[in-house]
Amino acid sequence: MAGSAPRRRRLLCLEELMAQLREQGVEDRAEVKAAYLEADGHISIIRHDKR
């Protein structure tokens, strides 16, 4: 892509991921369907449907 800035890779350790999930009220990672590391460093999560 011409003119686009290069993306920076960032590794996230499991402990850091779990800490951020707890901040969002996730107690068990099995609750999470998908997690996305946003450009600002925050994690967006999509939970499994509760039925």
C-alpha atoms as one frame of an Amber mdcrd trajectory, in Angstrom:
protein
   0.000   0.000   0.000   1.583   3.185  -1.113   1.747   5.918   1.481   0.724
   3.774   4.429   2.885   3.738   7.542   4.559   0.438   8.435   2.806  -1.527
  11.157   4.726  -2.262  14.338   4.533  -5.738  15.800   4.046  -6.120  19.515
   4.269  -9.332  21.457   1.857  -9.750  24.331   2.590 -12.229  27.081  -0.217
 -14.320  28.550   0.011 -12.571  31.929  -0.427  -9.145  30.328  -3.344 -10.387
  28.240  -5.069 -11.900  31.277  -4.547  -8.678  33.273  -6.229  -6.634  30.554
  -9.077  -9.144  30.294  -9.631  -8.969  34.076  -9.842  -5.183  33.802 -12.748
  -5.756  31.405 -14.498  -8.162  33.784 -13.389 -11.433  32.191 -12.679 -14.068
  34.840 -11.935 -17.019  32.542 -10.368 -16.826  29.100 -12.900 -19.446  27.937
 -15.430 -16.568  27.988 -13.551 -14.874  25.132 -14.434 -15.704  21.538 -11.881
 -13.268  20.071  -9.447 -10.625  21.317  -7.916  -7.852  19.232  -4.937  -5.689
  20.081  -5.894  -2.183  18.999  -3.505   0.438  17.640  -3.609   2.320  20.953
  -2.499  -0.782  22.900  -5.897  -1.658  24.380  -7.536  -5.008  23.838 -11.046
  -5.310  22.434 -12.842  -8.527  23.248 -15.796 -10.411  21.854 -17.374 -12.833
  24.314 -19.070 -16.106  23.532 -22.856 -15.862  23.561 -24.363 -16.736  26.934
 -27.258 -19.071  26.375
